[in-house]
Amino acid sequence: MRVEVDGIGVAVPEGASLLTAARAAGAELPTLCHDDRMSPAGSCRTCLVWADGSIAAACVTPAADGARIETATDYLRELRRDAVELIASALPPRALAADGSELADVCRSLGIGSEAARGVGGRGEDTSHPYVHLDRDLCIACGRCVRMCSEVQGTFALTLVGRGADTVVAPGTGGPWAESDCVSCGGCVDTCPTGAITEPGPARGLTSAHHEAARTTRTTCGYCGVGCSLDVATEEGRVTAVLPARDGPVNRGHACVKGRFAHGFLTSPGRLTQPLLRRDGRLEPVGWDEALDHIARGLRQAVATGGPDAVAAISSARATNEENYLVQKFLRVVIGTNNVDNCSRLCHSPSAAGLTASFGFPGGTNSFDDVERADCVLVVGANPVEAHPVVGARLLQRALRGARLIVADPRTVGLATHADVHLRPRPGTNVALCHGLARVLLAERLTDEAFLRERAAGLPEFTELLADYPPDRVADITGVPAADLVAAARLYGRAERPAIVYGLGVTEHLHGTDGVRALANLAILRGAVGTGRGCGLYPLRGQNNVQGASDMGALPDSLPGYGKVTDPAVRSRAEDVWGVRVPVGPGLRIPQMFTAARAGELRALWVIGEDVCATDPDTNRVAEALRVCPLVICNELFLSETARHSDVVLPVASWLEKDGTFVNFDRRFQRVRAAVAPPGQARTDFETVHAVAAAMGVDLGCPTPAAALDECGRLAPVFAGLSHARLDREGAIPWPCPEADQPGEATLYTERFATADGRAHLASCPYLPPGERADDDYPLIMVTGRRLTHYNSGSMTRRTANLLLESADWLDVHPDDADRYGLREGEPVTVESRHGEARLLARVSGEVNPGQVFCAFHFPANGVNRLTSGHADTVTSCPEYKVTAVRVTPRRTQHDAAADAR
């Protein structure tokens, strides 16, 4: 539409508001009740304009083609001034003196002084929450925080209470903020225009819309794999606030409690600031030269004793792409081995294997933006509301706006409470569940026959397999009622644009790769991949750079770009770039590294940014492997349990202290930039790998992260069009991106699949049971996962005020099981499996099914991963974290026993 604003013609899209038109023309209007992330309210009346002869609130009035708008007359200015003065009059004078307050800025722009604020205050504060403080005297009841909580976050934790001038925001539960349903996303802090809701400390009053005065650095979050864009405000070399970027391609001005607030670990007194070397059984501080000399001598000795394959490295999903590239290059070029792996082995290696076999590429099929078009979303084995909160919020908003929602998860958490159908399969039965859904799709002709005929392979074999999975048999296997199975299949099958989102509840199983392929089958049956009709599959990556670590070749069988080390053409291209021979045979996977160490075959292990003693399964055996390995090197932020088992510990930088790129869960490369310097003598992993190579007498080349990504592009054609300079100019870019003058492929397979025959492949994999089952000795099945407030082993989040929000790991137990085994709410319990023992606190909850328990692993001292088995996915060696048979007993103190006796 063409609209004239103050004599200036502008073009705006259909449905745009007068406010959008005014901004397009460069007109500045106050908008105290408006935030572009939310629906307009039109309550403050501060954005008044003339529109075709009448006064209108610009934020809520649609623009019409040919409309003529005036924004700058004296009369309008006086109207706005009156409206703002009325709002300010109820506030105390300090409201207009605050730095960073949107209201104070508007008052200054309109010539309104602090004398306009005549309120006496006295409504009090709520400072119960560590990250969100409420000053009721500054609240103008604009409702922005309430709408942010409902329309963006989807928590509905806030409301307006009181009447007239006494109206004020409050938690919907009525008590203190800290005891409310608030999930600490910070959205209310970020949108508040007056400073009524603030983050305490140096960030008080600072929002993403008002940080111009602060020094800010745009970077990408280093927690989960969503890839939120953040603006990091700093002062005198310290982080004062981390703010969600309004133009973030995935988060769109939203964040979660971890990315927004959990940066206090940077200045924790536990940060490692100089290298440590083991002498006489003790780790002692040394200089970098001595540490590097010890490492170089140890690596040479390992190679001399056992050959290049006596050395291995575990790279990191917490490291940048460039650091992962350098690590794998070091192993292959300097040492001469393919013994390099990363923690995707423990979470999403079945995604890579399954998606590659089904479609050709080891990544999600679509941009997450396509979910905005989905009319049905199937969420399987994931709790994004807690583990990936920004994605969870976007999925919830899609459901609230009319998309049908199916959740398949044993627990009733997060999105399950909003689902049209909630399927609660027994842990380890995902393959049977998917086959049951597929059987209904075929039986009721809810498939895309043209797609199956022209672009898919394997239908006859798959149809034959599905004869064994009628709804009644699937109900017996999974525990899901046949009627629910049929209802879910019909919702997915009748949708025009279905999407599938899945997580570690699909992959971390004995048959996790089969689970991924069984899910892919559903999308293939519906023609929901590569056609523009469907919205594809999205694997929710657990850590910030799980996708990128594998993309960069930190894998034992793949070079950068997923070319196989066994392929002569792939090796030849790498050898042309690196100038050395590349080892031919696949290297060791992470579990095989530990086995080789215990057998005396692995003599040097470099662990980069992973606390394997806390996060890997059957951790007693992991610790044993580290004890007997002659040389263990660990790059870490803190003295983790793995670091304590190491011979050399190198202090390294965090994600807020380094430069490079990450790849998020939908394959977008995004820039990472250092906001502050690392403490003391800490170095980036990039610098550290270069230093170790130099100590070995080798120059690895690619002296900067930018140069490393450039070199990777020469070796891996799918990344050839990417560079730091381009990302700095254009923002996020998805791979494949083979040309610098072409956009990356956000949606894959629009012309053909990346398989050998160009077709999507249906997988005829039968259901096979999990590695463990409950019995009389171990009657409960334990599932492990994440909670909202903490992240992985908790090494970062436990060193922040997040600890005030969640101070312990809990074991969720169904009320029937609590009664059966004498477990009480909040009391300590002992959890035993066939592999180890852990100590937790009981939480009686209907979120879990009878016969099942759930816990996180954020507090390693509790020993949760001592419980987990050595069972692993038969294709990729991904551990079966989701099915462990356990028994739970009360851990009563002597005082408790005496009380019971009384």
N, C-alpha and C positions, 0 to 999 in steps of 0.2 A: 504494500500500500504506500501511496505517496501522501505525506503529511507535511504541512507547513508550520514551523515553530519559530515564532518571532521573526517571520519573514524568510526563514531558511528552510528550504525543501529537503526532506529526508525520506528515506525508504525504510519501512519497518515491516516485519512479517505479519501475516494475517493473525488476528487475535491479540496483537500487542497492545499494551496499555499506553495511555498518554504519558506516563512516566518514562516508559521506554523510548517514546518518540522525543521527549524533551532531552533525555540524556544523549540520544543520537545526534541532537543538534548542539550539544555542548552546554545545555542549560543545567545549572545546579539547583536542585530543590531539596529542602530538608524532608526527611522521611523517618520520623521517630518511631513509627509503628511498623515500618516496612523493612524486610530483609529479602533479597532476591531468592534466597534458598527456600522461601516459604510462600504460601498463598497470601495475597494482599488482604489487609483488614480495613483500611480507610478510617481508622478511629481517631487518629491524632489531628487530622485536618491541617497539617503543616505543609502539604504539598499542593496547595490550591493553585489552579490555573484557570484562565479563560479558555473555554472551548466552544467555538461557534456561538458566542453570545451569552454563555452561562458559565457560572463558577462550578468547578468540579474538582474533586480529589483525584489527582493524577494517577495514583497507584491503583485505584479500583475502577477507573473509567476506561473502557476500551476505546482505542483509536479507530476512526473511520477513514476510509479512503477519501482523500480530498479535504480532510479536516484542517481547520486553521486554529492554532493554539497560540496564546500569549502567556508568557511566564514572568515577565520582568517589569510590569507596570508598578508604579508607586502604590496603587490601591492594593494589588496583590501582596506586595511586600508588607504593607500594614496589616492585612488580614493574617498573614503568616506570623508576623511579629506578635499580634494579639493572641493567636493560638499558642505560640510557644511561651509567652509571658504567663498565660493562664496555667499552663502545665508547670512552669518553674515556680509559680507563686506558692505551691503547696510544699515545696522542698526547702530544707535548711540551706543557708548560704554556702556551705561547703560543697553542695552539689554542683555549683557553677565554677568552682575553683579547681576541680579535678582535672588532671592531665589525662588525655586519652578518652575522656567522656564525650560521646557523640552529642549529647544535649549541651554540654558546655561549649563545644565547638560551634554548634548551631546558634547558640545565644551570642557568642562573640561575632559571628558573621552577620547577625541582625542588629548588632549594637545594643544588646540587652546585657546590663551589668549585674553583678552579684546581688545588688540591692533588690532585684526582682524576686529573689528567693526569700520568702518571708515565713516559711514553715518553721515550727518549733521542734519537730522531731519527737523522739520518745517512743517510737514503735519497736526499737530494739534490733538486735542482730542475732544471727544464727551462725556460729563459727564451729559447729560440731564436725563438719566435714573437712578432711585435710586439703582438698583441692577447690572447694566451692564455698564461698562465704556470702551470706545474705545480709545486706544492710537495708532493712525495711523502710527506713526513712528516705531512701533514694529511689524507691520504686514508684513509677508513674503508671503502673497497670496497663502498659502498652500491649501486653500479651505476647511479645515476641518470644520470650523464653518458653512459654507454654506451647506455642506453635512449633518452636524448634524441637521440643521434646516429643511432640506428637507427630509432626509431619516429616521430620527428618530422621530423628533417632527412633521413633516408634515405641518409646517406653511409657509415655503418658504418666510420667511421675509428678508433673507439676500442675497446679491449678491456680485460679485467682479466687481469693476469699475476701469477705467483707463487703461493704456497700459504699457507694459514693466515693468520697474522698478517702475513705479508709480502706479501699480495695488494695490488696497487696498480693504478690505471688507467695505461694506456700507449697510444700510437698503435699501431694494428694493424700498421703497416709495420715497427715495431721500431726505427726511428731517431729523430732529433730531431723534435719536434712540427712545426717549420717545414717539414720535408721529408716530412710525412705527407700523407694524403688529406684532411686537415681543410680545410673550405671556409670557416672563420672566421665561422660564423653566430653564435657566441657562446652557443649553447644550453647547452653544457656549463658555461660560466661562470655562466649564469643559474640553473642548477639545482643546482649544487654546494652541499651544506649545511654545509661546513666551512671553505671558503676554500682548499681544495687546488688548485682551478682558479680563477684570478682574472684580471681585466683589470688590467694594471699601471697605475700612476699614480694619479690622484685617485679613480678609480672602483674601486680595489681593494676587494674584499669587498662591493660594492654589487650587488644583484640586484633584479629586478622585484618579488620578494616581500618585500624588506627595504629599501625606500627611504623609509620613513615619516619618518625623521629629516631627509632631504634635502628641499630645495625642488624640487618636480617640476612640470612643465607637460605636460599631455596635448596632443599634436599629431599630425599625419599626415605620414608620411615624404615627403620631397621628391625622392626618386630615381625609381624606376620607377613604373609605373602600378598596382601592386598595391594600394596604399593602406593600408599597415601602420600601425596605431596605436602610437605611441611615447610613453613617459614620459621627459621630458628632465630630468635632475637638474642643478641649477646651484648654484654657491657663489660669492659675491662677484661676480656678473655674468658668470661663465664656466661653460661647459658642462663638467660633470665626467663625465657618462655619459649615454648614450642607451639606454633599456631597452625591450624589447618589452612592450606592454601585455597582461596575461593575458586581459583581456576584449576585446581587439581583434577586431572582427567578421570581418576577413579573415585576419589573421595569427595570432590565438589564442595569443599569447605567444611567437611565433617572429619571427625577423628574419633579415637577411642581413649580410654583411660590410660593405656600404655603409651601410644604414640604422642598423646597430648601432654601427659603429665609425668610419665615415668622416666625422667632424665636425671634424677638426682644421683644415680649411680656414678655419674661422671666424676663427682667430687667425693665419692665414698673414701673413707680412710683406708679401705681394703684394696684400693687400686694398686696394681703392681706398677712400680715406677723404675725398676732396674732389674737386669737379668739375675736369675738365681741358678746356682750350680750345686749339685749334690757332692758333699765331701764328708766322708766318714758317716754316711747315713743321714746327714742333715743338709737341707737346702740353705745355702749362704749367698748373700749378695756379692756379685762380681761385676766387672765392667763388660761392655759388649765385646771387646777384643778377646778377652779370655773365654767368654761363653762361645763365641763363634769358632775360636780355635779348637775348643773341646768338641764342638759339633762336627767340624770338618774332620778331625782325627777319628772320631767315632764312626762317621759314615764311611771313610776310607777303610777302616778296619773291618766294618761289616761287609763291604764289597769284597775285600781281600779274602775274608774267611768264607763267605757263603755266596759270592757272586752278586750281581746287581739285584736279583730278586730277593736278597736278604734285607732289602730296604723297602719301606712302604710309607705312605702318607695318607692321612685322613684330612681332606680339605674341608672347607666350611661353607655352609649356606648363609652364615653371618658375614662372610667376606664378600667383597665386590667381585664382579665378573673378571676384572683385570687381575685381581689377586688370585682367583681360582685358575685363570689361564696361566699365570706365572708358576703356580704350584705344579700343575700337571706338566708344564714344559720343563721345570727343574727335574722332575722324576724321570722324564723320558730323555732329556738331552744331557743332563749332568750325571745322573745315576745310571740310566740305561734300562729302566724297568717300566712296566705298565701298572705297577702296584700303587695306584692312586684311586681313591674313592671319596665320596662325600655323604653327608647325612641323608640325602634323598634315598639312600639305600634303606634307611630305617623308616621311611614314611611314604614316599611317592615313586619309588622305583617301579612298582607295579603299574602306576599310571603311564610311565614312559614306555614300558614293555607292552601294555595292553593297547594304548592309543596308537602306538606305532604299528602293531599287528593289524589293528582294525582299520586305520586310516592312513598311516604313513609317517606322521610327525608325532614326536613325544610331547605334545603340549595341547592345551585347550583349543577347541576348534573355532571359537568366536571371540570377538571383543565382548567384554561384560556389558557394554552399552546396549548390546542386542537384547539383554534381559528386559530392557524397558519396552520392548515390543512383544515379549512373551505373554501368551494368554494362559499358559499353564506351566508351572515350575515344579519339577520333581527333585526334592532334596534328599539325598541318600547318604547315611553314615556321616553326617556333618551337623555341627551345632554352631553355625556361623554367628549367631547372636552373641556368643561368648568368645569363640575362637577367632572369628573374623568379623568384628562388630560392624564395620562400615558396610561390608557386603550384606551382613544380616539385616541391617537397617534398610538397605535398598531393596532387598527381597521382600521384607515385610511391607514396605510402602507399595511395592508392586501388587502384593496380595490385597492390601487394603483398597487399592484402586480397581480391583475386579479380577485380577488373574487368579485362576484356580491354583491351589497349593496342595501338593502331596508331600508328606514327610515320611520317610522310612528310617526309623531309628528306634532302638530298644527303649530309649528314655523319653519321657514327656517333658521336653525342655525347649526353650527358645521358640522357634517357628512352629513347633508341633502344636502349641496351644492355639494357633491361628489356622491350622490346616483344615482343608475340606475333608481330607482323609489322612489319618495317621496310622501307618503300618508299623507294628512293633515286632519285628522278626527276632527270633532267638539269635544271639551273637554267633556268627560263623555260618549263617544260612543265606547270605545275600544272593549267591548264585541261583539257588532254588527259587528265591523270591522273584528275581528278574525273569527267570524262565517261566514262572507262573504268569507274570504280567505279559510276557511275549506270547504265551499260548493263547491268552484271551484276545490279544491284538489280532492274531492270525485267525482264530476261530470266528471272530465277529467282523472280519474284513476291515479292520481299522488300520490298514497298512497302505503305503504308497506303492501300488503295484507297478507303476511305470518306473519309479526309482529303483525298485528291487530288480526289475527286468533289465534296465539299462545301465545301472551304476553299482550294483551290488553282486557279490559272489557268495556261494555257500548256502543258498536258501533251501534246496532239497534236503541236504544233510541236517540243517537246523530244524526244519519242519519235522523230520523223523525223530530227532532228539526230543522235541517238545511233546511228542505223544506220551512221554513218561511223566509229564508235569501238569496234569489237570489240576484245577484249583483245590480240590479236596485233598490230593496228595501233598500239594505245596503247603496247605494249611497244617497237615500233620508234621511236616518237616520244620516249618518256620514258626508255627504257633499263630500265624496271621489268619483270621477268619476268612473263609473263601469269599464271602460277600464283600468284605473290605478289599480283597485283592481284585475282584471283578470291578468294583466301583472305581478303584484307582486306575486300572487299565483303561476303563472307558473315558475317564477324565483326560488322561494323557493321549489316548488314541483319537479322541474327537477334537482335540485342540488344533488350531490352525498353525500356531507358532510355539511348539513346546520346547522347553529347555530342561537340561539336567545339570544339577550342581551336586558334587559329591566331595567327600573328605576321607579322613583316615579310617573311618568306620568301614570303608570299602577295601582299602589297600592293605591295612595291617593285619593280614590273615594268612593262614597257611596256603590258601588259594586266592590270594589278593589279585593277582593278574587275571585269573578267571573272572573275578568279580568286576573288574574294570571292563573286560570284554563283554560280559553279560549285560552291563549297563549300555555299552556302545551298541549292542544288538538292538536295544529298544529304539535308539535314535535312527539306526539304519532302517528298521522296519517302517518307521514313520517318514523316512526321507527328510529327516530333520537336521541334516548336516550337509553343508555345501550347496544348498538349493535356494537360499533366501527365504524359504518358507519357515524353516525351523530355526531355533536359536542355539542348537548345539549342546556340547558338553563342556563343563567347567570344573577342572580339578582344583579344589581350594588348597593351595600350597601352605604348608605349616609355617615355615620360616621365611624371612624376607627374601632370600635369594636361592631357594631350593631349585627353582627352574633354572636360574642363571648358572649355578655351580655345575649342573650337568651340561647345560648348553656349551660351557667353556671347555668341556672335555675332562673334567675331574672325575673320570669313570675308568674302571680297569679295562673295559672292552671298546671304548669309544674315544676318538679324538674330537677336538672342537667341531661343533656342528653335527655330531652324532655319526660321523663316518667311522666304520668299524676298523679296528687295528688289524684285523685279519684281511682287509681288502687292500691288495697291492696298490691300486690307484690312489686310495686315500692316503696310504703311507707315503707314496711317492710325492704327493702334493705337500705333505708336511715336511718331508725331507728336503724338498726344494726351498721351502721357507726357512727351515732351521739349520740346514747344512750338515746334518748328522743322520745316521741310520736310526730308524724308529723300531723299537722292539716289536716282534711279530705276534707273540702269543698274548692272550688276555691276561691281565694281572689278577691280583687277589681282591676279592670283595672284603668289606669290613669284617664280617664274621670270620672269614677265612684268615684274615690277618691275625686275629686273636688266637685262632687255632694253631697257626704256624708259629706264633711266638711261644705258645705253651709247649710246642714240639721242638723248640730250639732252632727252627728253620728261619724265623724272622729275627734279625739281630739289631735292627734299628727301625723305630716307628716315630714319625713326626705327626703329632695331633694338633691341628690348627683350629682353634676356636670352638672345640666341642668338648663337653665334659662327659666323655664316654663312660666313666665310672658312675655317672648319675643317670644318664639317659638311655644307654644301651640295655638290651634285655640280659637277664641272668648275670647281673653285674658282679657277683662274686667271682665268676669265671673271667670276666673282663679284667678285674683287678689282679687276678692271678697272672694273666698274660702280661700285664704291664710290669709286674714284679720280676718276672723271669727274663724279660727282654733286656739285653745288655745296654741299649741306649734308647731312652724315650725322651723326646723333645716335645714341649708343649708351648704353644702361643696362647696367651690368655690375658684377660682383664683382671682376674682375681685368682687367688690361690685356691682353685677348685680341687675337688677330690682327685681328678685326673692329674692336675699339676702336682699334687702331693705325692703321686706315684711316679713322677717324672725325674729324669736326671738333670735336665736343663729346662728352665722355665723362662720364656721370653716375654717381656711386657709389651703389649700391643695396643693399638688404637681401637676405639669403638666406632660405630657407624656415624657418629656425629663429629668424628675427628679425621675423616679420610675422604679421598677423592676417587671417583670412578663411576660405575653404573651398577644397577640391579635390574633383574628381569622379574616382573610380577607374575601372578597366576594366569593372566591372559596374554602372556608373551610380550609385554611392553617393556622395552628398554627405557630406563629413566635415569637421570643424572643423580649422583650422590656427591655432595660437596662438604668440605670440612667447615664447620661453623666455629670450632675452637681447636686449639692445639692439644695433642695428647699430653698427659702429665709426665713430668720427670724425663727419664730416658726412654719412655715408651715410643715405639715406632709403628708405622702401619705394617700390615702383613706384606704389602707390596715391597716396602723397603727391606723388610726382614728376609724375604726370600732372595732378593738381590744380594743382600749381605752374606747369606750362607753360600750362595753360588760363588761369590767373589772369594770367600774363604777357601772354597774348593778349587780356586784358580780358573773359574769360568765366568765369562761375561754373557749374561742371558740376553743382552740386547734390550729392545723396548724399554728405554730408561724411564718413561713416564707412563701413567695409566692410559693416557690418550694414545700413546704409541703402541701399547699392548693391545688395545681394542683394534687399532688399525692392522696390526700384524695378524690378529685373529681373523679379521675379515679377508685377508689374503689367503688364509689357510682354509676357511669355512665359507663357501659362497653364500650361504643363507644369511650371513652377517656382513657381507661385503659393502652394503650401502650405508652402514652405520658408522658414526664417528662422534667424538665428544663435541666437535664444532657443530655438527648438524643437530645433535640433541639439544645443545645450548640454544640454537636458533628456533627449533621447531617443537621442542618438548618431547613427550613420550612417542616412541615409534615401535610398532610391533615387528617381530620377525615372523616369517622370512622377509628379508629386505636386501635383495641382491644388488640393487642399483642405487647410487647416491642421488639420482634425480627422479626416483620413483618412490611412492609411499610404501610402507610395509603392508603386509597382508593381514589386516585385522580379522577378516573372515576367510578361513581356509577352504580349499577344495571346491571352489565355485565352478571350475572347469573339469578337473579330474582329481582323484585321490593320489596321494604320494606313494602308493604301493606299486609293486612291480607291474601289475596289470592295469593300474589306474582305477581300480574298483575298491569300494568298501567291502570288508570281509566279515561276514557273520561267523561267530565262533560257536562251534558245537561242543562246548565243554560241559561235561556232566557235573552235577552237584556232588561234591565230596565233603565229608564231615571235617570239622576243625581238628586241630592237633590235640586238644584236651577236652575232656568231658567231666561233668560233675559225677561224683560217686558218694558212697557213704562216708568216706574219710574227708573228702573235699566237696561238700554239697552245693557250694555256690560258685557261680561264674562271675569273675571280676573283669570289668572293662575299664581301661584307663583312658584319660583324655585331658582336656584343659578346662580351666575355669577362666572367668572373665578377667580377673584382676592381675593374674600372674602369667608368666610366659616361660614355657619349657622348664628348664631346671631352676628357674627363678634367680639365676646369678645376677641379673640386672634388676628385676622388679623387686626382689626382696631387700634391695639396698635403696629403696625409695619409700615414700609415704604410702605406697600401695600396700605395704605390710600392715598399715592401720586399717585397711579395708578388708583384708583377708590375711589372718595371721597364722594359719595352719592348713594342712591338707586334711580333708574330711573324707570319710568313707560313707557314701550314701547307701542306706539299707532300707528295704521296704518294711513297713510296720509289722507285717506278719512274720518276717524273718527276725526282726528285733525282738518280738515276743518269744519266738521259738528258741532263740539263742541267748536270751537274757541281756540284750544290748540296750543301753540307755542313751538318750540324746545328750551329746556333748561329752560323754565319758570315753576314756581311752580304751582301745581295743587292740588285740593282737591278731594280725592277719597272717595266716600260714598257707603256703602252697607246697607243691612237691619240690620246689627249688630254693625256697628261702622264707624269710619272715620279715614283716614290717609292722610298724606301730603307728596307728592313726587315731583320729577322734571320730566317733560315730555320729552320723546325722540321719535321723529317721525321716524318710522321704518317700512320698508316693510317686516321685519322678521315675524311680526304677521299678522294674517288674519283680514279683516274688521270685526268689532263686537267683537273683542277680544283684551285684553290688558295683558301685562306680567310685573311682577316685582319680585324682590328678597326681602329678609327679613333680610339683613345683618346689617341694621341700625335700631334697635328696636325703637328708639325715634320717627321714622316716623309713627309707629303704624300699619304696614301692617297686622299683625295678629289680630288686633282689627276688621278687615274687615271680616275675615273668619268665616264660620258658625259652628254650632254645629253638622251638619250632619256628619255621620261617617259610615264606612264600616259595613254592617249589621252582618258580621261574627266576626270581630276582633276589632271593635271600632276605626279603623284607620281613622283620620279626612279626610274630603273631601277638601283638600287644593287646588285642581286643578280646581274647578268650583265654583266661587262666582260671583253672579250678582252685578254689581256696576254701578255707574254713575260718570262721571269725569267732573269737572268744573274748569275753570281757577281761580287761586288765585292771583288776581292782587293787587298790592300795590296802594296807593293813587297816587304815581308818575305815575304809569302805567295808571291809570284812567284819570289823567290830560293830559297825552300824547295822549290817545285815543280821548279825547274831542277836542284837538287841531287838 
